[in-house]
Amino acid sequence: MRILRDRRQVTALCREWRSRELGRLAFVPTMGNLHAGHLALVHRAREQGRRVVVSVFVNPLQFDRPDDLSRYPRTLEADAKMLAEAGVDALFCPDAAEMYPEHEPVTARVVVSGLSRVLEGESRPGHFDGVATVVAKLFNLVRPDLAVFGEKDYQQLLLIRGMVASLNFPVSVEAVPTVRESDGLALSSRNARLSPSGRARAPELYRCLRDTVEACLLEPDQWPGIFPELVATSEARLREAGFRPDYLSIRRAEDLGEPGPGDRDLILLAAAWLDGVRLIDNLRLRCGKFAGPA
């Protein structure tokens, strides 16, 4: 596996691969501190592409709190070993000065209107502008044929797809289902910051979402009128379990708009604080069946 830290080097390597017609180039952007969820993305990329590039970059533009940025775990040596064992061809791991040189101020940012201002965007102002900007920069450096993202960050997935469509990036965006622990907790790099007590309580978020989805499916003829009461009950349940809910919301799966009487492909999204750690999760629901983890 090639390890590259210079943006010119990764662009040159990917250009060489394309010139030799080595097949599709797959790309997985990450912020490191890798776990089995990330490896699921890498495996999908390996299945779909002839060459696989993974980036590890803790992007300062997408952090709304300086303390969150400083505390984000950085485990590059372990990440590199894991990626090499997974058959990745190149790891691009620039530092902040490489991606945002001091002599090149960030004068242009990518803003995906609508999606970037609701739910996560409302709770974390500027977060999705930072995400869209860095992903656009990485796409321009790597020029992949396809890029792989996880459905756990569902709003981010829709945002990237919207950006790709609006800006005509020649990239196919692949989605991989959420990977969970045996007790249902969605894998996240932030889980390591939970105390033993917090880790024991954390799966209640998934159980709460699943019970809410199942309650919705019992009365599909009452959609969306029953949603506010069920969501309020779920929020109360989370508070009793020691969570501080940020939001729980049932939205249209296609665009995260508010559901109307005729909408039947929906998603329940949640963010909640536990033990000083902000956890997010989501579950799809379609009229007539439980769609399972998104």
Secondary structure, 3 states (H helix, E strand, C coil): CEEECCHHHHHHHHHHHHHCCCCCEEEEEECCCCCHHHHHHHHHHHHHCCEEEEEECCCHHHCCCHHHHHHCCCCHHHHHHHHHHCCCCEEECCCHHHHCCCCCCCCCCCCCCCHHHCCHHHHCCCHHHHHHHHHHHHHHHHCCCEEEEEHHHHHHHHHHHHHHHHHCCCCEEEEECCCECCCCCECCHHHHHCCHHHHHHCCHHHHHHHHHHHHHHHCHHHCCCCHHHHHHHHHHHHHHCCCEEEEEEEEECCCCCCCCCCCCEEEEEEEEEECCEEEEEEEEEECCEEEEEC
